[in-house]
């Protein structure tokens, strides 16, 4: 008689909630502690197997994307004394909101410091890359330049303003500048993705925060994938904006400068560091002398002095010599009026006149910015957890995530887009706005579905800065500068039209973001891999291939694109119409495990971290090990303990089976 078996569900190999993985090479699961055979089955050798499978069935019914109930764990209001009630009102109504506003202020300032640090580290390189002549002839290269430059300066507003200045100066035409602003849209989402990593301590918070951050990435990449080829074929953005600009009769305003939220943050940030953005712009314009200047601002007050200078010109003069008119070149000295810039007062801030080079100073400010960012983020999350409890939490979540009543429900998302656009115009940075919302998504106040329209609005709001930069251009170049700023605006509008109004299209970026969230909740290291690959490695590789020529781009790119399309189609058919697929393609189980799962790589990374943790532990103990098994007391990484416990559990079950 055959031994009865418990069949593991097909989705067990990709489960996020329990991590049930059966490894074909080992025959033992090093996470859950039970033996598996080649058919993904579990012999019922112990009660442990039954408990795990029962737990799996219960967890299947729990949706990890449901917003948590933020219950009030404090003493009920009715049980408080008069003094207790006064204390709670003061604490909850005055002290905590004031602390929250102060932390938000420091959080926004830390993002400004982060941007300054990246400008010091990579601003010079970003200016040189944007000013590269190859950008004018290769749209793929221009796209990747936009991504890399924005990642380096941590601001799409800065990148688009530089591009606008280059267009206004005639260094680059409007058409080749369009892919650069598309790339800037992608690069701007790196900041809120970095912020989401600080939620790694809690698995479900990390899942939500990372998905809420990467939904911005998914929308931007999908929009570029669709709209860049469309623009190259039809030039619809160029033609549309050209018609709009020609129909307007605009006058330049070189003094235009609107600062809204920066009016509040600038007094503090300028006490620490001040960056001369004109240096990056001048480098991009090809100014050779600008490359020798430091990005740290030196002179804060300048003046213009009018002086009369004697200048000598060669002019044709006609004289009568021997009764004949003779014309010859002669020197003519005149007093010419000239305006000269006079430096009146040096800047005085914390890092002025330090004698450090830009790179070293950038590293120091980067460390300071990350420290402030981390501390503020942790305290903000804790404060929000304490404030958003009970009825306040219910009301807040209901207001943010609920739809309008009745037939007006479809308008809710569009109102969220307008709110996102307005708030981004206020702070003049989509990075700051989306980074401020990411913790709220992590703790469960804002859903990923609601975060999506907010980020779409942020994409529209960030174009406001580029338009202001365009309006500051000179009269002759105003039209071209405004045209590229409008291209940025209509690119985002076009993306929204494609990926938001139709419900099933709207779900595509949200599902991709949730897939990222599920993956990074199961494998925490995936978030770092995603950041490095999507914002550095992938753009750099594509940039290199585009520089090598279209032949290399085609040889490498076409097979990769076709493979991705094939995998996408098969995945959709596996879910929707599995009967239409050959038997072998109904699942990916015929592939080696490392080709269809991150589990083998996760085991390698986990063991490396465990070995490192064990070595640290042995150094602390300052005693030689008495046995071959390292002592795990005090180990920081829980994965090391899991591996040892799992090995012992597997051995016990294996012996029981025998």
C-alpha positions as CSV (number, residue, x, y, z in Angstrom):
1,X,0.0,0.0,0.0
2,X,1.4,3.4,-1.0
3,X,2.1,6.0,1.6
4,X,-0.5,8.9,1.3
5,X,1.0,12.3,0.4
6,X,0.0,15.9,0.8
7,X,0.2,17.8,-2.5
8,X,1.8,21.2,-2.3
9,X,-0.2,23.8,-4.3
10,X,1.5,25.0,-7.5
11,X,1.8,28.5,-6.2
12,X,3.9,27.3,-3.3
13,X,7.1,27.9,-5.2
14,X,6.4,31.6,-5.5
15,X,4.5,32.1,-2.2
16,X,5.2,35.4,-0.5
17,X,3.4,34.6,2.8
18,X,5.1,31.3,3.9
19,X,8.0,30.8,1.5
20,X,7.2,27.1,0.8
21,X,9.9,26.1,-1.7
22,X,10.9,22.6,-2.7
23,X,14.5,22.4,-4.0
24,X,15.1,19.7,-6.6
25,X,18.8,19.6,-6.0
26,X,18.7,19.0,-2.2
27,X,15.4,17.3,-1.6
28,X,15.0,19.2,1.6
29,X,13.4,22.6,2.1
30,X,15.8,24.8,4.1
31,X,13.0,27.2,5.1
32,X,10.1,25.2,6.4
33,X,11.8,22.0,7.5
34,X,10.1,19.2,5.5
35,X,11.3,16.8,2.8
36,X,10.0,17.1,-0.7
37,X,10.2,14.7,-3.6
38,X,10.5,15.4,-7.3
39,X,6.7,15.7,-7.7
40,X,6.5,18.6,-5.2
41,X,4.9,16.3,-2.6
42,X,5.4,16.0,1.1
43,X,5.3,12.6,2.9
44,X,3.1,12.9,6.0
45,X,5.9,11.8,8.3
46,X,5.2,14.2,11.1
47,X,2.5,16.5,12.4
48,X,4.6,19.4,11.4
49,X,3.7,18.9,7.8
50,X,0.0,19.0,8.6
51,X,0.3,22.1,10.6
52,X,2.2,23.9,7.9
53,X,-0.3,23.0,5.2
54,X,-3.2,24.0,7.4
55,X,-1.5,27.3,8.0
56,X,-1.0,27.7,4.3
57,X,-4.8,27.2,3.7
58,X,-5.6,29.9,6.3
59,X,-3.0,32.4,4.9
60,X,-4.4,32.0,1.4
61,X,-7.5,33.8,2.5
62,X,-5.5,36.8,3.9
63,X,-4.7,39.5,1.3
64,X,-1.4,41.1,2.2
65,X,-2.5,44.3,0.4
66,X,-5.4,44.9,2.6
67,X,-4.8,48.0,4.7
68,X,-4.2,47.1,8.4
69,X,-6.5,48.1,11.2
70,X,-4.6,50.8,13.2
71,X,-6.2,49.9,16.5
72,X,-5.8,52.2,19.5
73,X,-3.9,50.3,22.2
74,X,-4.1,53.1,24.8
75,X,-6.5,53.6,27.6
76,X,-10.1,54.4,26.5
77,X,-11.2,58.0,26.8
78,X,-14.0,57.1,29.2
79,X,-11.5,55.5,31.7
80,X,-9.2,58.5,31.8
81,X,-9.1,61.0,34.7
82,X,-9.5,64.7,34.1
83,X,-5.7,65.2,34.2
84,X,-5.3,62.2,31.8
85,X,-7.8,63.7,29.3
86,X,-6.0,67.1,29.4
87,X,-2.7,65.4,28.9
88,X,-4.0,63.4,26.0
89,X,-5.5,66.5,24.3
90,X,-2.2,68.4,24.7
91,X,-0.1,65.4,23.6
92,X,-2.3,64.3,20.7
93,X,-3.6,67.6,19.5
94,X,-0.6,69.9,19.9
95,X,2.7,68.2,20.8
96,X,2.6,65.3,18.3
97,X,1.4,67.3,15.3
98,X,4.0,70.0,16.0
99,X,6.7,67.3,16.2
100,X,5.4,65.7,13.0
101,X,5.6,69.1,11.1
102,X,9.1,69.6,12.5
103,X,10.2,66.2,11.3
104,X,8.6,66.7,7.9
105,X,10.5,69.9,7.6
106,X,13.8,68.2,8.4
107,X,12.8,65.3,6.1
108,X,12.3,67.7,3.2
109,X,15.6,69.5,4.1
110,X,17.4,66.2,4.1
111,X,16.2,65.5,0.6
112,X,17.5,68.9,-0.4
113,X,20.9,68.0,1.2
114,X,20.8,64.6,-0.7
115,X,20.3,66.4,-4.0
116,X,23.2,68.8,-3.2
117,X,25.4,65.9,-2.3
118,X,24.6,64.1,-5.6
119,X,25.2,67.3,-7.5
120,X,28.7,67.6,-5.9
121,X,29.4,64.0,-6.7
122,X,28.0,63.7,-10.2
123,X,26.8,67.2,-11.3
124,X,29.9,67.9,-13.3
125,X,29.7,64.5,-15.0
126,X,25.9,65.0,-15.6
127,X,26.6,68.3,-17.3
128,X,29.3,66.8,-19.6
129,X,27.0,63.8,-20.4
130,X,24.0,66.1,-21.3
131,X,26.3,68.3,-23.4
132,X,27.7,65.3,-25.4
133,X,27.1,65.8,-29.1
134,X,26.1,62.1,-29.6
135,X,22.8,63.0,-27.8
136,X,21.7,65.1,-30.7
137,X,21.8,62.1,-33.1
138,X,20.8,59.1,-31.0
139,X,17.4,59.2,-29.2
140,X,18.1,56.0,-27.2
141,X,21.3,57.5,-25.9
142,X,19.5,60.7,-25.1
143,X,16.9,58.8,-23.1
144,X,19.5,57.0,-21.0
145,X,21.4,60.3,-20.5
146,X,18.2,61.7,-19.1
147,X,17.9,58.8,-16.6
148,X,21.6,58.8,-15.5
149,X,21.8,62.6,-15.2
150,X,18.6,62.8,-13.1
151,X,19.9,60.0,-10.8
152,X,23.2,61.9,-10.4
153,X,21.6,65.2,-9.5
154,X,18.5,63.7,-7.8
155,X,16.1,66.1,-9.4
156,X,14.2,65.9,-12.7
157,X,13.5,69.6,-12.3
158,X,17.3,70.3,-12.5
159,X,17.8,68.1,-15.5
160,X,14.9,69.6,-17.5
161,X,16.0,73.1,-16.5
162,X,19.4,72.4,-17.9
163,X,17.9,71.0,-21.1
164,X,15.7,74.0,-21.4
165,X,18.7,76.3,-21.0
166,X,20.6,74.3,-23.7
167,X,17.7,74.5,-26.1
168,X,17.4,78.3,-25.4
169,X,21.1,78.7,-26.1
170,X,20.8,76.8,-29.4
171,X,23.2,74.1,-28.3
172,X,20.7,71.4,-28.9
173,X,17.5,71.4,-31.0
174,X,14.0,70.6,-29.6
175,X,13.6,67.2,-31.2
176,X,16.7,65.5,-29.8
177,X,15.9,67.1,-26.4
178,X,12.6,65.3,-26.1
179,X,14.1,61.8,-25.2
180,X,16.2,63.5,-22.5
181,X,13.2,64.9,-20.7
182,X,11.5,61.5,-21.0
183,X,14.5,59.9,-19.3
184,X,14.4,62.6,-16.6
185,X,10.9,61.4,-15.8
186,X,12.2,57.9,-15.1
187,X,15.2,59.0,-13.0
188,X,13.2,61.2,-10.6
189,X,11.6,58.2,-9.0
190,X,14.9,56.9,-7.5
191,X,14.5,59.1,-4.4
192,X,11.2,57.7,-3.2
193,X,12.5,54.2,-4.0
194,X,15.5,54.9,-1.7
195,X,13.1,56.1,1.0
196,X,11.0,52.9,0.8
197,X,14.1,50.8,1.7
198,X,14.1,52.2,5.2
199,X,10.9,50.2,5.9
200,X,12.7,46.9,5.5
201,X,12.3,46.2,9.3
202,X,8.7,45.2,8.9
203,X,7.9,42.8,6.0
204,X,4.3,44.0,5.3
205,X,5.3,47.7,5.6
206,X,8.2,47.0,3.3
207,X,5.9,45.3,0.8
208,X,3.5,48.3,0.7
209,X,6.1,51.0,0.7
210,X,8.2,49.5,-2.0
211,X,5.1,48.9,-4.2
212,X,4.0,52.5,-3.6
213,X,7.4,53.8,-4.6
214,X,7.9,51.6,-7.7
215,X,4.4,52.3,-9.1
216,X,6.0,55.6,-10.2
217,X,8.8,53.7,-11.9
218,X,6.4,51.3,-13.7
219,X,4.3,54.1,-15.1
220,X,7.3,56.1,-16.3
221,X,8.9,53.0,-18.0
222,X,5.7,51.9,-19.6
223,X,5.0,55.4,-20.9
224,X,8.5,55.6,-22.4
225,X,8.2,52.2,-24.0
226,X,5.0,53.3,-25.8
227,X,5.6,57.0,-26.5
228,X,9.2,57.1,-27.5
229,X,8.7,54.9,-30.6
230,X,5.5,56.8,-31.3
231,X,7.4,60.2,-31.1
232,X,10.2,58.9,-33.3
233,X,7.8,57.8,-36.0
234,X,5.2,60.6,-35.9
235,X,6.9,63.5,-34.0
236,X,3.5,64.2,-32.5
237,X,4.9,66.0,-29.4
238,X,7.1,68.2,-31.5
239,X,4.3,69.1,-33.9
240,X,1.7,69.7,-31.2
241,X,3.9,71.9,-29.1
242,X,5.1,73.8,-32.1
243,X,1.5,74.7,-33.1
244,X,0.8,75.8,-29.5
245,X,3.9,78.0,-29.2
246,X,3.4,79.6,-32.6
247,X,-0.2,80.5,-31.7
248,X,1.0,82.3,-28.5
249,X,2.5,85.7,-28.4
250,X,4.8,85.6,-25.4
251,X,7.3,88.0,-24.0
252,X,10.3,87.0,-21.9
253,X,10.6,87.7,-18.2
254,X,14.2,87.1,-17.2
255,X,13.5,87.9,-13.6
256,X,10.8,85.2,-13.2
257,X,11.6,83.0,-10.2
258,X,8.8,81.5,-8.1
259,X,9.7,79.8,-4.8
260,X,6.9,78.4,-2.7
261,X,7.9,75.8,-0.2
262,X,11.6,76.7,-0.7
263,X,10.8,80.0,1.0
264,X,10.5,78.0,4.2
265,X,13.3,75.4,3.7
266,X,15.9,77.7,2.0
267,X,16.8,79.7,5.2
268,X,17.9,76.5,6.9
269,X,19.5,74.6,3.9
270,X,21.5,77.6,2.8
271,X,23.2,77.7,6.2
272,X,24.7,74.3,5.5
273,X,25.5,74.2,1.8
274,X,24.8,76.3,-1.3
275,X,25.3,74.9,-4.8
276,X,25.9,77.1,-7.9
277,X,23.6,75.4,-10.5
278,X,24.9,77.7,-13.2
279,X,28.2,75.8,-13.3
280,X,26.4,72.5,-14.3
281,X,24.4,74.4,-17.0
282,X,27.5,76.1,-18.3
283,X,29.4,72.8,-18.5
284,X,26.5,71.3,-20.5
285,X,26.7,74.4,-22.8
286,X,30.3,73.5,-23.5
287,X,32.0,76.3,-21.5
288,X,35.5,75.1,-21.0
289,X,36.2,77.5,-18.1
290,X,33.1,76.3,-16.2
291,X,34.7,72.9,-15.7
292,X,37.4,74.4,-13.6
293,X,35.0,76.1,-11.1
294,X,33.8,74.5,-8.0
295,X,30.1,73.7,-7.7
296,X,30.1,75.2,-4.2
297,X,28.8,78.7,-4.3
298,X,31.5,81.3,-3.5
299,X,29.9,84.8,-4.1
300,X,26.4,85.4,-2.8
301,X,26.2,89.1,-3.7
302,X,27.2,90.5,-7.1
303,X,26.8,93.8,-8.7
304,X,27.0,95.3,-12.2
305,X,29.2,98.4,-12.7
306,X,29.2,100.4,-15.9
307,X,32.6,101.6,-17.0
308,X,34.0,103.4,-20.0
309,X,36.9,101.5,-21.6
310,X,39.1,102.7,-24.4
311,X,39.0,100.2,-27.3
312,X,40.8,100.4,-30.6
313,X,39.0,99.3,-33.8
314,X,40.2,98.9,-37.3
315,X,38.1,101.2,-39.6
316,X,38.3,102.2,-43.2
317,X,39.2,105.9,-43.6
318,X,39.3,107.9,-46.8
319,X,41.9,110.6,-47.1
320,X,43.0,112.9,-50.0
321,X,46.6,112.2,-50.8
322,X,48.1,114.0,-53.8
323,X,44.7,115.0,-55.0
324,X,43.3,111.5,-54.9
325,X,40.9,109.7,-52.5
326,X,42.7,106.9,-50.8
327,X,40.9,104.4,-48.5
328,X,43.0,102.5,-46.0
329,X,42.6,100.7,-42.7
330,X,43.5,102.8,-39.7
331,X,43.2,102.4,-35.9
332,X,40.4,104.3,-34.2
333,X,40.3,104.5,-30.4
334,X,37.0,105.2,-28.8
335,X,35.5,105.2,-25.2
336,X,33.1,102.2,-25.1
337,X,30.5,101.7,-22.3
338,X,30.8,98.2,-20.8
339,X,29.0,96.4,-17.9
340,X,31.2,94.4,-15.6
341,X,30.2,92.0,-12.8
342,X,31.7,93.0,-9.5
343,X,31.8,90.5,-6.6
344,X,30.7,92.2,-3.4
345,X,30.2,89.7,-0.7
346,X,31.3,86.1,-0.2
347,X,28.8,83.4,0.9
348,X,28.9,82.4,4.5
349,X,27.6,78.8,5.3
350,X,28.8,75.7,7.2
351,X,30.8,74.2,4.3
352,X,32.1,77.4,2.7
353,X,35.8,77.8,2.2
354,X,36.6,74.3,3.6
355,X,39.4,73.6,1.2
356,X,37.9,70.2,0.3
357,X,37.3,69.2,-3.3
358,X,33.7,68.7,-4.5
359,X,33.8,64.9,-4.4
360,X,35.0,64.6,-0.8
361,X,32.6,67.3,0.3
362,X,29.8,65.5,-1.6
363,X,30.5,62.3,0.4
364,X,30.4,64.1,3.7
365,X,27.1,65.8,2.9
366,X,25.7,62.5,1.5
367,X,26.4,60.8,4.8
368,X,24.8,63.7,6.8
369,X,21.8,63.7,4.5
370,X,21.3,59.9,4.8
371,X,21.6,60.1,8.6
372,X,19.0,62.9,8.9
373,X,16.8,61.1,6.3
374,X,16.9,57.8,8.2
375,X,16.3,59.3,11.7
376,X,13.4,61.5,10.4
377,X,11.8,58.7,8.6
378,X,11.9,56.3,11.6
379,X,10.5,59.0,13.9
380,X,7.8,60.0,11.4
381,X,6.7,56.4,11.0
382,X,6.5,56.0,14.8
383,X,4.6,59.3,15.2
384,X,2.2,58.4,12.5
385,X,1.6,55.0,14.2
386,X,0.8,56.7,17.5
387,X,-1.3,59.5,16.0
388,X,-3.3,57.4,13.4
389,X,-5.1,55.1,15.8
390,X,-8.7,54.5,16.5
391,X,-11.3,56.9,15.0
392,X,-8.6,59.2,13.6
393,X,-7.1,56.4,11.6
394,X,-10.6,55.3,10.3
395,X,-11.5,58.9,9.3
396,X,-8.1,59.5,7.6
397,X,-8.1,56.2,5.6
398,X,-11.7,56.7,4.6
399,X,-11.1,60.3,3.4
400,X,-8.0,59.4,1.4
401,X,-8.9,55.9,0.0
402,X,-12.7,56.2,-0.4
403,X,-14.4,57.0,-3.7
404,X,-17.0,59.7,-4.3
405,X,-20.6,58.5,-3.9
406,X,-22.7,57.1,-6.6
407,X,-22.1,57.8,-10.2
408,X,-19.3,60.2,-9.4
409,X,-17.0,57.5,-8.1
410,X,-15.0,57.5,-11.4
411,X,-14.0,61.1,-10.7
412,X,-12.1,60.3,-7.5
413,X,-8.9,59.3,-9.2
414,X,-8.8,62.4,-11.4
415,X,-9.3,64.6,-8.3
416,X,-6.3,62.7,-6.7
417,X,-4.3,63.5,-9.9
418,X,-5.1,67.2,-9.5
419,X,-4.3,67.2,-5.8
420,X,-0.9,65.5,-6.6
421,X,-0.2,68.1,-9.3
422,X,-1.1,71.0,-7.1
423,X,1.0,69.8,-4.1
424,X,4.0,69.1,-6.4
425,X,3.8,72.6,-7.8
426,X,3.8,73.9,-4.2
427,X,6.9,72.0,-3.2
428,X,8.4,72.3,-6.8
429,X,9.7,68.7,-6.7
430,X,8.0,65.4,-7.5
431,X,10.7,63.6,-5.6
432,X,9.8,65.4,-2.3
433,X,6.1,64.9,-2.8
434,X,6.2,61.2,-3.6
435,X,8.9,60.6,-0.9
436,X,6.7,62.2,1.7
437,X,3.8,59.9,0.7
438,X,5.8,56.7,0.7
439,X,5.8,56.2,4.5
440,X,2.1,56.7,4.6
441,X,1.7,53.9,2.1
442,X,4.1,51.7,4.2
443,X,2.1,52.1,7.4
444,X,-1.2,51.5,5.6
445,X,-2.8,54.9,5.6
446,X,-2.7,55.2,1.7
447,X,-3.3,52.2,-0.5
448,X,-1.1,51.5,-3.5
449,X,-4.2,52.0,-5.8
450,X,-4.6,55.5,-4.4
451,X,-0.9,56.3,-4.5
452,X,-0.9,55.7,-8.3
453,X,-3.0,58.8,-9.2
454,X,-1.1,60.9,-6.7
455,X,2.2,60.0,-8.6
456,X,0.6,60.8,-11.9
457,X,-0.3,64.2,-10.6
458,X,3.3,64.6,-9.3
459,X,4.5,64.0,-12.9
460,X,2.4,66.8,-14.2
461,X,3.3,69.2,-11.3
462,X,7.0,68.8,-11.8
463,X,6.7,70.3,-15.4
464,X,5.9,73.6,-13.7
465,X,9.6,74.2,-12.9
466,X,10.6,73.6,-16.5
467,X,8.0,76.1,-17.7
468,X,9.4,78.7,-15.3
469,X,12.9,78.1,-16.6
470,X,11.6,78.5,-20.1
471,X,9.9,81.9,-19.3
472,X,13.3,83.2,-18.1
473,X,14.8,82.7,-21.5
474,X,15.7,85.6,-23.8
475,X,13.1,86.8,-26.4
476,X,14.6,85.1,-29.4
477,X,15.0,81.8,-27.7
478,X,11.8,81.8,-25.7
479,X,9.8,79.8,-28.2
480,X,12.2,76.9,-28.4
481,X,12.7,76.8,-24.6
482,X,8.9,76.9,-23.9
483,X,8.4,74.2,-26.6
484,X,10.6,71.6,-24.9
485,X,9.0,72.4,-21.5
486,X,5.6,71.8,-23.1
487,X,6.9,68.5,-24.6
488,X,7.6,67.4,-21.1
489,X,4.1,68.4,-20.0
490,X,2.3,66.7,-22.9
491,X,4.4,63.5,-22.6
492,X,3.1,63.1,-19.0
493,X,-0.5,63.9,-20.2
494,X,-0.2,61.3,-23.0
495,X,1.1,58.7,-20.5
496,X,-1.9,59.3,-18.2
497,X,-4.3,59.0,-21.1
498,X,-2.9,55.6,-22.0
499,X,-2.4,54.1,-18.5
500,X,-5.2,55.5,-16.4
501,X,-8.7,56.1,-17.9
502,X,-9.2,52.4,-19.1
503,X,-9.5,50.1,-16.0
504,X,-7.5,47.1,-17.3
505,X,-4.7,49.4,-18.5
506,X,-4.7,51.1,-15.1
507,X,-4.1,47.8,-13.4
508,X,-0.9,47.0,-15.4
509,X,1.5,49.4,-13.6
510,X,-0.2,48.7,-10.2
511,X,0.2,44.9,-10.7
512,X,3.8,45.3,-11.7
513,X,4.4,47.4,-8.6
514,X,2.7,44.9,-6.4
515,X,4.8,42.1,-7.9
516,X,7.9,44.2,-6.9
517,X,6.5,44.6,-3.4
518,X,5.8,40.9,-3.1
519,X,9.3,40.0,-4.3
520,X,11.1,42.4,-2.1
521,X,9.0,41.3,1.0
522,X,10.2,37.7,0.4
523,X,13.8,38.6,-0.6
524,X,14.8,41.8,1.2
525,X,18.0,42.2,-0.9
526,X,15.9,42.5,-4.0
527,X,15.2,46.2,-3.2
528,X,19.0,47.0,-3.4
529,X,19.3,44.9,-6.6
530,X,16.4,46.8,-8.1
531,X,17.8,50.2,-7.3
532,X,21.3,49.4,-8.7
533,X,20.0,47.6,-11.8
534,X,17.1,49.8,-12.8
535,X,18.8,53.2,-12.2
536,X,22.5,52.5,-12.9
537,X,23.4,49.2,-14.6
538,X,20.5,49.0,-17.1
539,X,20.7,52.6,-18.3
540,X,24.5,52.4,-18.5
541,X,24.4,49.2,-20.6
542,X,21.9,50.6,-23.0
543,X,23.9,53.8,-23.2
544,X,27.0,51.9,-24.0
545,X,25.3,49.8,-26.7
546,X,23.8,52.9,-28.3
547,X,27.3,54.5,-28.4
548,X,28.7,51.3,-30.1
549,X,26.2,51.7,-33.0
550,X,22.8,50.5,-34.0
551,X,24.2,47.2,-35.2
552,X,25.3,46.2,-31.7
553,X,22.0,47.6,-30.3
554,X,20.0,45.4,-32.7
555,X,22.2,42.3,-32.2
556,X,21.7,42.4,-28.4
557,X,18.4,44.2,-28.1
558,X,16.1,42.3,-30.6
559,X,16.6,38.8,-29.1
560,X,16.1,40.2,-25.5
561,X,12.9,42.0,-26.6
562,X,11.6,39.0,-28.4
563,X,12.3,36.8,-25.4
564,X,10.6,39.2,-23.0
565,X,7.5,39.3,-25.3
566,X,7.4,35.5,-25.5
567,X,7.6,35.1,-21.6
568,X,4.9,37.8,-21.2
569,X,2.5,36.0,-23.6
570,X,3.1,32.6,-22.0
571,X,2.6,34.0,-18.5
572,X,-0.7,35.6,-19.6
573,X,-1.9,32.3,-21.3
574,X,-0.9,30.3,-18.2
575,X,-3.3,32.3,-16.2
576,X,-6.1,33.0,-18.6
577,X,-6.1,30.1,-21.1
578,X,-3.8,27.3,-19.9
579,X,-5.6,24.7,-22.2
580,X,-4.2,26.4,-25.3
581,X,-0.6,25.9,-24.3
582,X,1.4,22.7,-24.9
583,X,1.7,20.5,-21.8
584,X,5.3,21.5,-21.2
585,X,4.6,25.3,-21.2
586,X,1.6,25.1,-18.8
587,X,4.2,25.7,-16.0
588,X,7.8,26.7,-16.0
589,X,8.8,23.7,-13.9
590,X,10.8,22.2,-16.8
591,X,13.4,24.9,-16.4
592,X,16.2,24.7,-13.8
593,X,15.2,26.3,-10.5
594,X,17.7,29.2,-10.8
595,X,16.0,30.2,-14.1
596,X,12.5,30.5,-12.6
597,X,13.0,31.4,-9.0
598,X,15.2,33.7,-6.9
599,X,15.4,31.1,-4.1
600,X,18.8,29.6,-5.0
601,X,20.3,33.1,-5.2
602,X,18.6,33.9,-1.9
603,X,20.2,30.9,-0.3
604,X,23.6,32.0,-1.4
605,X,23.1,35.5,-0.1
606,X,21.6,34.3,3.1
607,X,24.5,31.9,3.8
608,X,27.1,34.7,3.0
609,X,25.4,37.0,5.5
610,X,25.2,34.1,8.0
611,X,28.9,33.4,7.7
612,X,29.7,37.1,8.1
613,X,27.5,37.3,11.2
614,X,29.1,34.2,12.7
615,X,32.6,35.7,12.2
616,X,31.5,38.9,13.9
617,X,30.1,36.8,16.8
618,X,33.3,34.8,17.2
619,X,35.3,38.0,17.2
620,X,33.1,39.4,20.0
621,X,33.4,36.3,22.1
622,X,37.2,36.4,21.8
623,X,37.4,32.7,22.4
624,X,38.2,29.8,20.1
625,X,35.2,27.7,19.1
626,X,34.9,24.4,21.1
627,X,33.1,22.6,18.3
628,X,32.7,22.7,14.6
629,X,29.3,24.4,14.9
630,X,29.7,28.2,15.4
631,X,28.0,29.8,18.3
632,X,25.0,31.9,17.2
633,X,24.3,33.8,20.3
634,X,24.2,37.5,19.6
635,X,24.0,37.1,15.9
636,X,22.4,40.1,14.3
637,X,21.1,38.3,11.2
638,X,18.0,36.1,11.9
639,X,18.8,34.1,8.7
640,X,21.8,32.5,10.3
641,X,19.6,31.1,13.1
642,X,17.0,30.0,10.6
643,X,19.6,28.0,8.6
644,X,20.9,26.1,11.7
645,X,17.3,25.4,13.0
646,X,16.1,24.3,9.6
647,X,19.1,21.9,9.2
648,X,18.3,20.2,12.5
649,X,14.6,20.0,11.7
650,X,15.3,18.5,8.3
651,X,17.6,15.8,9.9
652,X,14.9,15.0,12.5
653,X,12.2,14.5,9.9
654,X,14.5,12.6,7.6
655,X,15.3,10.2,10.5
656,X,11.6,9.8,11.3
657,X,10.9,8.9,7.7
658,X,13.6,6.2,7.8
